[in-house]
Amino acid sequence: METPSRILLVDDDRDIRTLLGEQLAMSGFEVETAGDGARMREVMAAWTPDLVLLDLNLPREDGLKLCRDIRAASTTPIIMLTARGEAVDRILGLEMGADDYLTKPFEPRELIARIRNVLRRTQALPANLAPLEARRAMINDWILDMEQRLLNDPAGRVVMLSGAEFRLLRVLVDYANRVLSREQLINLGAVRQEDVLDRAVDIQISRLRQKFGDEGAVLIRTIRNEGYVLAATVALS
């Protein structure tokens, strides 16, 4: 019998925790809940979730900070929940490393569908995106930490990567110095299927280049009429 996926729900509203907890349990998930960041850490110290549902508006420590803390320590998928609808909050959440974002109020069925979609992506990645034995990749003088999903520049400064940026860079590292078309990048999981719109790959490439500063256009080159290539010396360790 398949082991149920573990979901940690972090929300300061007791009624929401109760309602969603029951809905998730009825849908076959194993559920733990927390009302704030302190309780979230207690739960995660003793119980490893497969996915975290994280409310943005929490007392003392907000969801963005907690999202950043989770992402700095693990690759556990995160779906952010919030009553806010502004695009800036969604962007901040995704840039902190959240895998998806849902604005309250929402239908529990939609949340469950999103949970299953994120779990399907992270638990059944293409072979090239299976966990690598290497813990980091040297990209010229840059270091990509595979475990914490962080990028360090040549001076040692930390550059935060969103979930989308990490996926894209991971694929480029796996296929360093080989030209990948837009279609190949999509098929390899560098861009999520639900995000595939006109110029979606180009936009993601542009955002990733910005993380490398002035070196971005040199490291990640555009090959006209063919695609993109990570033109760098890559060493795994």
PyMOL commands that set and color helices and strands:
alter all, ss='L'
color gray80, all
select helices_A, chain A and resi 14-26+37-46+63-73+87-95+108-123+127-129+163-174+182-187+193-195+200-211+213-219
alter helices_A, ss='H'
color red, helices_A
select strands_A, chain A and resi 6-10+30-34+51-55+78-82+100-103+136-139+142-145+150-152+158-160+220-223+227-230+234-236
alter strands_A, ss='S'
color yellow, strands_A
deselect
rebuild
show_as cartoon
